[in-house]
Amino acid sequence: MKKGEVSLAKKRQKDTNRVAAIFLAPVVICLIVYIFYPIIETFRVSMLNWNGISTDPKFIGLDNWVKLLQDGKFWTAFLNNIKVMILSILIQIPLGLAMATFVEFAGKKATIFKILWFIPMLMSSVAIGFLFTYALATNGGIISSISQLLGGGNIDLLGNPKTALYTVIGVVAWQFTPFYMVYCVAGYTNVSEEVYEASVIDGANKRQYFWHIALPLLKPTIKSAAILSMVGSLKYFDLVYVMTGGGPGDATELMATYMYKLSFAQFNMGYGSAVAGGMFILISLISLLTMKVLNGKKEDY
């Protein structure tokens, strides 16, 4: 390559880098301002004894983190998050896959089901929380009313520590299962129509096609959906806080609701930040471990 051509290539590379920097600058700035800075600030505040208002926070080092490791309420909240995570994956993804399979096999005749089933996703989590709080009320709620019609008494699902968490999980699944339906429908679009036609020619019925052809091809979609469900479950807050506030007792307390109460109800911003930092670490570790397990074995499709 001649000297002039080398200079021209370098100039083009510089121009490309300059344009790339200009287009990436807004994204980088947003990442710094809204993600990296808050994370760093959270860990800094976690080393303070501060109510979030006063101008004289006291530096206490790692005392909040030592307290966090010994805080039984935090670990109870973490275990509740794990229950929400496991049951969300076991309920939402299979149901979403079943719904997606139904609308995929039914074709245009199932359009109305797509619309009806997706309605919960269009509603606010806060609105859904209030809706089900009244629907599941001990006096006058749907479940209690049905129980009374059958000769039974009132049923308090949200006030019973043994059933409150599972009731909330059911409401969460009702809202978010349509998301995984749409996600799996999108996964079906990646399955070639020729594959289905070839299976029909070979004599496979729809059940055989689903279990032996479609499902293996949908594994990458299901893995991605599982990771999304897991991360969302570990940081869930709004619907649980509206329905139960973390009660009764610690039955539905999650890490996010515990952090909110400490920071904005008890004005213990330093320890609340330590809880938030603990959430960040635990969620990151679980997410990385899950992705490593799910993606550890590469498969060819």
N, C-alpha and C positions, 0 to 999 in steps of 0.2 A: 504494500500500500504506500502510495506517495505521501510526501509531507503535507501537501495541500489537502489531500483526502483525509488524513489523520486529523488535521485542524478542523475540517468541516464536521467530521464525526464527533469530535469533542464538543464543538459548538452546539450540535444538535442534541447531544446528551445533556448539556447544561440547560438548554432551553426546555427539554423534556422534564428535567428535575425541577426547574423553576415553576413550570406549569403544574406539575404534580404537587409541589409544596403549596401553591396558591389554593388548589382545590381541596387539599387535605387540611389546610389550616383551620377552617371552621369546625371540622370534626374533631381535630386534636384539641382545640380550645374547649369545645363542649365536654370532651372526655375529662380534661383536666379540671374544669370548673365544677361539673356535676357528678363526677365519679371519683377521680383520684384525690382531689382536695378533700371532699367529705370523708373519705376513708381515712386519710391521714389525720384529719382534724378529730375524727371520732376516737382514734387511738391516743391522740394527745390529751383530749378532754378526759379520757378514762383514767388518766393519772392525776386527776384533780379532785378535790373535795369542793364541789361547786353546785349551786342550786339553779344555774342557768340564767340568773338575773343579776346577782351581785357583781361588782367590779373588782372584787378581791378574792379570786379563787385561790385555794390553798393546794400547793403541790404535795401529793402524798405518795408518789412513786407507784409501786406495783400493789399497793394495799387493796385497791378495788379488785384487781385480778386474783389476789389470794382469796379474798372474800368470795369471788365468783366461783372458784374451784370448790369451795366448801358450802355453797348455797344450794340446799336441797330443793328449794322452790324452782330454781333455774333448771336443774337437772330433771325435775318432774315435768316442767314445760318442754324440755328437749325430748323426753320420752313421748309426751303427747304429740309433738311434731312428728316423731318417727311413726307413731300409729297412724296419724293423718296421711303421712307420705305413703306408707305401705298399702293402706286401704284405698287411698285415692288411685294408686296405680292398678290395684287389683279390680277396682270397680269401674273407673272411668274408661280405661283403655279397652278392656274387653267389650264393654257396652258400646263405646264409640265405634269399635271395629265391627260389631254386629250391626249397628245402625247403618254404617257406611256400606257394608256388604249388602244389606237389604236394598238400599236406594240404588246401589250399583247394578244389582241383578234385576231390579224392577224397572229400571230405566226411567223414561219420562213420566210414567204413571206414579212415581214416588215423589214428584216435585213438591206436592203439598206437604209430605212428611218432612222434607228438607226444611221447609219454611216453619212448620209448627215446632219441630224439634230444636231449631236454632233460636227460637224466641228467648229462652232463659239467658243465652249469651248476650242478648241485646239489653238486658235489664241491669241496673246498677246493683252491685253487691249489697250496698246499704239498704236499698229498697227491698231486695229479696230477704235480707235479714229481718226487717220489720214485718214483712209479709208472713214469713214462717213463724216469727215470734207470736203473732196473733193466731195463726192457723194451728199452732201446737200448744196454745195456752191451756192451762189445766181446766179453767172454767170457760166453756163456750168454744174451745178449740175443736178442730175437725176430728181428731183422734178421740178426744173425750166424748164428743157428741155421738160418734159411732158406737163407742163403748156403752154409753147410756142407752142407746136404742137397742142394743143387744142384751141389756140387763146388767151391765157392769157399772163400775164407778168411774170417776175421773182418772185420767192417766197423765202424769206429769213427766214428760220425756226430758224437758230441758232443766227441770229442777231436781232430777234424780242423778246423783253423781255416777251411777253405774250406766246410765243410758245417755247422758248429756253429750258426751264427746261423739258417740256413734250417731246420734241424731244430727249433730252439726256436720259430720262427715257426709251423711246422706244428703243434706241440703247442698253442700259443696259439690258433691257428685252430680246432683240434679242440674246445677248451674253450668258446670264445666264439661260434662260429657259431650255436649254438642260441639265443643271445640275440637275434641279428638275425633268426632265423627267427620267433621270437615277435613281434618288433617289426614285421616285415612282415605277419604274420598280423593284427596289430592294424590295420595300414594297409589291409588288404583289407576290414576291417569298415566302413571309411569309403567304400568303393565300393558304391554302391547296387545292390541286387539287380535293380532295374528296368533298370539299364544293361546288365547281362548278358543279361537277357531280351530287351531290344530288339535287342542284337547278334545273338542267336540267331534272332530273327524276320527280321532282315535277311540271314541266311544265313552269318554268321561262325562259324567253328569255334573251338575253344578256343585253338589257337595264334594265330589272327588276333586273337581277343579279348584275349589276353595282350599281344601286341606293340603293337597299335594302340589299345587302350582302357585295359586295366588298368595297364600299365607307365607311360604318361603320367600317369595319376591317382595313381600311387604315387611320383612324383618327389619330392614334399615329404617323404615318409617316408624315402626313400633318402637324401636330402640330410641329414636329421637323423641318420640312422644313420651316415653318413660322418663327420659332425662328432664323434659319440660315439666311433667307432672311432679317429679321429685323436687325440683328446685322451687316450683310454685308452692308446694305443700310446706316446705321448710320455712318459708317466709310469709305464710298466710296470716292475715290480720283482720281486715275490715268486717267480713261477715261474722266471724267468731266474736269479735268485740261487740257488735250490735246485738247479737242473739243472746249471749251469755255473759259478756264482760269478763270471761275467764272462769266464771263460776259454774256450778256451785262449789265453793271451796277452791281447789286447784284442778277440778275435774276437766275443764276445757282450757286451762291456762296454756298458752303457747309462748314461745320465746318472744315473738313480736308484741303480744299483748302485755307480757311482763315488762318488757323494755319500755313500752309506752307509759304504763302506770308509774314506773320508777321515774321516768324523765319528766312527764308532763302532768302527773297527778300528785306525786310525792315531791316533785322538784328536786330530785337527787340526780342531777344531770351527769355527774361524774360516774356514779355506779351504773346508771342507765346506759352510758356510752360503753362501759365495760361489757355489759350484757350484749349491746349491739356488736361490739368487736368480737365477742364470743360467738354470736350468731354467724358473723362473716367467716370466721375461721372454720367453724363446724360445717357450714353449708359448702364452703369451698372444698374442704377435705372430702366430704361425702360425694360431692359432684365429681371431683377428680377421680375418686376411687370407682364410682359407678361408670364413668366414661371409659376408664381403663379396663374394667371388667367386660363391658358391653362391646368395646372395640378391640379387645385384646386379640380375638381370633378373627382374622380377615377372611371374608367369604366372597367367592365369585358368584355373580348372578348373571 
